[in-house]
Amino acid sequence: MGSAMSRWASSPSGRLASRIAAVAVALGTLGAAGCGPSDATPASRRRPDAPAPTRPAGSHVFPAAAAPVLDDPSRDAWQRPDDVVAALGIARGQRLADVGCGTGYFTTRLLRATGETGHVLAVDVQQEMLDLLARRLEPADRAHVTLRRNPPDRPLEPTDAVDLVFCANTLYEVSDAMLTRFVQSMADGLAPGGRLVVLDWKPEPMRLGPPLAIRLSAARIRELTERAGLAFTQDVALLPTHLLLVFTKPTPAPAK
Ligand SMILES: C[S@@+](CC[C@H](N)C(=O)[O-])C[C@H]1O[C@@H](n2cnc3c(N)ncnc32)[C@H](O)[C@@H]1O
């Protein structure tokens, strides 16, 4: 069934269905049948010792042509972006990265949280998304936001040394072949003591969201981040639809 799923996902109709489902993420209009394949076993029903299933190959990147739906006002009701950002306890003046920033739905809120002495590095694999984000920034905010188009497996650089990496609704779009390097890059881009925050769709059947088969379980996200040298810190139970997981980069012990 797995290879049939892969063939489906990488076929033109599968790619189209994935794209429609991705658009439905923000529109919130599709019923369960439209949310993608329902034959993926939800993580909660899988045996704990079962190996992580292989996710369908192919690109699941949210199409830039559908970007306006990311800012549809109806999204605020289920995404609760202000509550999400408030839950992170961001201090004034912190340096933040928004990985997979899209049109900047969270970027501008992160910017407000870090204030006029802070900075947000907004990273996306699609230049069209960065262009849309550039257009929404107020002139006074421009000096506090850096826009960067990244290679698909390397969102951040070790020299970025940010205090917090925020990665929302993006990890599920990264293919299995790149996930380990992608997460390692986010860990490498953190300053010691910095935090990685992953906000992503729960792998459970629901009316909204991308196909179940491409979502990641909390256990898989923990495995990837812990392998990248981060420590699990917090599971914030805020949204019924999303995982909100926090990881911390250890501070090296002082040299004796
Ligand atoms: C569903 S959108 C979410 C955008 C934004 N975080 C939000 O919640 O509104 C996912 C974004 O991740 C970006 N993306 C997908 N794969 C990526 C990768 N490998 N590196 C950086 N960005 C990526 C897409 O271009 C898209 O803008």
The ligand as an SDF file (V2000), in Angstrom:
LIG
                    3D

 27 29  0  0  0  0  0  0  0  0999 V2000
    1.8640   26.1780    4.5380 C   0  0  0  0  0  0  0  0  0  0  0  0
    3.0390   27.4520    4.3030 S   0  0  0  0  0  0  0  0  0  0  0  0
    3.1000   28.1320    5.9510 C   0  0  0  0  0  0  0  0  0  0  0  0
    3.6460   29.5320    5.9730 C   0  0  0  0  0  0  0  0  0  0  0  0
    3.6880   30.1740    7.3570 C   0  0  0  0  0  0  0  0  0  0  0  0
    4.6320   29.5260    8.2270 N   0  0  0  0  0  0  0  0  0  0  0  0
    2.3210   30.1620    7.9670 C   0  0  0  0  0  0  0  0  0  0  0  0
    2.0720   29.3750    8.8900 O   0  0  0  0  0  0  0  0  0  0  0  0
    1.4890   30.9390    7.4780 O   0  0  0  0  0  0  0  0  0  0  0  0
    4.6050   26.5860    4.2360 C   0  0  0  0  0  0  0  0  0  0  0  0
    5.7490   27.4470    3.7860 C   0  0  0  0  0  0  0  0  0  0  0  0
    6.9450   26.6910    3.9440 O   0  0  0  0  0  0  0  0  0  0  0  0
    7.7640   26.9200    2.8130 C   0  0  0  0  0  0  0  0  0  0  0  0
    8.6600   25.7780    2.6620 N   0  0  0  0  0  0  0  0  0  0  0  0
    8.3690   24.5220    2.2560 C   0  0  0  0  0  0  0  0  0  0  0  0
    9.4810   23.7750    2.2390 N   0  0  0  0  0  0  0  0  0  0  0  0
   10.5020   24.5730    2.6540 C   0  0  0  0  0  0  0  0  0  0  0  0
   11.9060   24.3780    2.8430 C   0  0  0  0  0  0  0  0  0  0  0  0
   12.4860   23.2150    2.5800 N   0  0  0  0  0  0  0  0  0  0  0  0
   12.6390   25.4230    3.2930 N   0  0  0  0  0  0  0  0  0  0  0  0
   12.0470   26.6200    3.5510 C   0  0  0  0  0  0  0  0  0  0  0  0
   10.7410   26.8650    3.3680 N   0  0  0  0  0  0  0  0  0  0  0  0
    9.9680   25.8540    2.9260 C   0  0  0  0  0  0  0  0  0  0  0  0
    6.7890   27.0800    1.6680 C   0  0  0  0  0  0  0  0  0  0  0  0
    7.3710   27.7760    0.5880 O   0  0  0  0  0  0  0  0  0  0  0  0
    5.6640   27.8690    2.3440 C   0  0  0  0  0  0  0  0  0  0  0  0
    5.8640   29.2540    2.2410 O   0  0  0  0  0  0  0  0  0  0  0  0
  1  2  1  0
  2  3  1  0
  2 10  1  0
  3  4  1  0
  4  5  1  0
  5  6  1  0
  5  7  1  0
  7  8  2  0
  7  9  1  0
 10 11  1  0
 11 12  1  0
 11 26  1  0
 12 13  1  0
 13 14  1  0
 13 24  1  0
 14 15  1  0
 14 23  1  0
 15 16  2  0
 16 17  1  0
 17 18  1  0
 17 23  2  0
 18 19  1  0
 18 20  2  0
 20 21  1  0
 21 22  2  0
 22 23  1  0
 24 25  1  0
 24 26  1  0
 26 27  1  0
M  CHG  2   2   1   9  -1
M  END
$$$$
